[in-house]
Amino acid sequence: MTPHQDDRTSRTTRTPRTAPTARRRPRGRLIAALAAGGVLLAGCASGGGNGNRAANGADSRPRPAASFPGAGAPEGESDGRSTTKPPADYLSTFALDVDTASYGYARRTLAEGRLPDAASVRPEEFVNSFRQDYRQPAGDGFTVTVDGARTTDPSWSLVRVGLATRAAGGGTDAERRPPAALTFVVDVSGSMAEPGRLDLARTSMNLMTDQLREDDSVAVVTFSGTARTLLPMTRVEGHRGRIHEVVDGLRTADSTNVEAGVTRGYDEAVKGLRPGATNRVVLLSDALANTGATSADTILKRVASARTEHGITLFGVGVGSEYNDAFMERLADKGDGHTTYVSDSEGARKVFCEDLPAQVQLRARDAKAQVSFDPATVERFRLIGYDNRRVADDAFRDDTVDGGEVGSGHTVTALYAVRLRPGAGGHVATATVRWLDPNTRAPHEESGRVEAAALAGDLWTEAPPRLQISAVAAYFASALRERGGGWERVPGAVPLAGLAEHADRLAGRTEDPAVRELSQAVRQAGRLTG
């Protein structure tokens, strides 16, 4: 085991809001900000998960940081990239915002016979690309699941922290959710002519248009060398056909001026701002900027100001065999939104019929999670991924610090590698999620805990199938990340051939096509790495 870096040096501290009404960005999973639990569409099945046991009560709080009673400082937390002395605390804090673009693009890249860039591999996005079966809460907020199992390295276990919100139930939920005001910003540059780019963008927009309510609104902006407004903010009622005409008429042009497109898109979103509505900018692009401001930095100011002043958030949909993942992620980060990646029509259907619609109905604002490990039981722990989503421990209950906006039917999974002290038993960890009520902004908390005895079962023979799937995804991402250097292998790692066998078995057991695709991706990576 290599030395571990002080976690405080690697955490990203979310900044306070500049105004009390400003909205923050959840990233991740895909869209925790764009669409509505009520854009719940006829003919589209809503995704979602469930949660497990949770300790009730808004006053449930994790144990404070503590030092191990005895000689020497505790080893504490690793981020997988560390080289210096570890911290003396036993807290791990992160924002509940998870994208899935990293896994989607990696799968596309592998299918084309190429290994993804190691820097683009974000393990939490691999893990959160798969359905979970956590129990759902009765109302807004979360359930908290904490469980785990022993890895092939007997010194280490995997601990799963799972959070779930209630899915939209149609009827009352659909009637209560606010209308959506969506500004589509579509890349029509020359690079989008490749099959699987602009054609998928058209398919995606038409899918969304068919599912919108009569009181929703749509604007369409395109960009290549310059930006054009093809449709100002228009109410769907009486104009659905016109929206389809605009979408069907999209054609490619020349260069890619993302700055012009994003700026014009936000201008239109501000002009068409609807008080009380869910106002979103939907950027569909390969993000291969080559004219205008080609660095995200100059675009970020416009995105951030629209978020803080008007509550307009960004949802980035990546397309294309060449895709600037890092560029899109930075835009979504500043825009308090999410990124996903679409490579085929089935993926487009899932994003625009399941994932995005489920998120306009907010269940929680500024959601953060904090896991408190018991220093008497735990010798070392490591959060797998979430490098860009970590929050300072002392900011957990600071409600001016950014967290994530989480919609209906949303699940977030975090995996920890945990090494218990020899012979230790009893309490291992308490996971607490804190969020603000989406309407009143009153703070709430919910907690769950796990004991050492719950980690005794073998990961691959005794753990629940969905925990095993999460483990396959995490180990797969870890193997791809190792190629770039500076990444410490996750304890209990399994060779790619073994991971593929586990994925095959789990695909048969769950009858989940997504798990079958995971097996194919692992085998493709195995062939490419030899």
Salt bridges, closest charged atoms under 4 A:
ASP7 OD2 - ARG11 NE 1.94
ASP7 OD1 - ARG390 NH1 2.89
GLU75 OE2 - ARG380 NH2 1.98
GLU75 OE1 - ARG419 NH2 3.32
GLU77 OE1 - ARG11 NH2 2.91
GLU77 OE2 - ARG390 NH1 3.34
ASP79 OD2 - ARG81 NH2 3.55
ASP89 OD1 - ARG8 NH2 3.46
ASP97 OD2 - ARG14 NH1 3.41
ASP97 OD1 - ARG389 NE 3.97
ASP99 OD1 - HIS338 ND1 3.62
ASP99 OD2 - ARG389 NH2 3.43
GLU112 OE2 - ARG108 NE 2.72
GLU112 OE1 - ARG114 NH2 2.81
GLU124 OE2 - ARG389 NH1 2.31
GLU125 OE2 - ARG122 NE 2.49
GLU125 OE2 - ARG389 NH2 3.16
ASP140 OD1 - ARG363 NH1 3.21
ASP147 OD2 - ARG160 NH2 2.67
ASP173 OD2 - ARG166 NH1 3.33
ASP173 OD1 - ARG176 NH2 2.80
ASP173 OD2 - ARG363 NH2 3.23
GLU194 OE2 - ARG108 NH2 3.30
GLU194 OE1 - ARG197 NH2 3.15
ASP210 OD1 - HIS244 NE2 2.70
GLU214 OE2 - ARG240 NH2 2.54
ASP215 OD2 - ARG213 NH2 2.95
ASP216 OD1 - ARG177 NH1 2.90
GLU245 OE1 - ARG242 NH1 3.64
ASP267 OD1 - ARG302 NH2 2.85
GLU268 OE2 - LYS271 NZ 3.27
ASP286 OD2 - ARG197 NH1 2.52
ASP297 OD1 - ARG330 NH2 2.62
GLU309 OE1 - HIS310 NE2 3.79
GLU322 OE2 - ARG114 NH1 3.70
ASP325 OD2 - ARG122 NH1 2.66
GLU329 OE2 - ARG27 NH1 3.25
GLU329 OE2 - ARG122 NE 3.38
ASP333 OD1 - ARG25 NE 2.71
ASP333 OD2 - ARG27 NH2 3.46
GLU346 OE2 - ARG349 NH2 3.26
GLU354 OE2 - ARG349 NH2 2.64
ASP355 OD2 - LYS350 NZ 2.87
ASP366 OD2 - ARG17 NH1 2.82
ASP366 OD2 - ARG24 NE 1.89
ASP374 OD2 - ARG63 NH1 2.87
ASP374 OD2 - HIS427 ND1 3.31
GLU379 OE2 - ARG419 NH2 2.57
ASP387 OD1 - ARG390 NH2 3.74
ASP387 OD2 - ARG481 NH2 3.82
ASP393 OD2 - ARG11 NH1 2.66
ASP399 OD2 - ARG434 NH2 2.97
GLU405 OE2 - ARG365 NH1 3.00
GLU445 OE2 - ARG397 NE 2.69
GLU445 OE2 - ARG434 NH1 2.72
GLU451 OE2 - ARG449 NH2 2.93
ASP458 OD1 - ARG150 NH2 3.92
GLU482 OE1 - ARG489 NH2 3.03
ASP504 OD1 - ARG516 NH1 3.48
ASP504 OD2 - ARG523 NH2 2.27
ASP512 OD2 - ARG466 NH1 3.00
GLU517 OE1 - ARG107 NH2 3.57
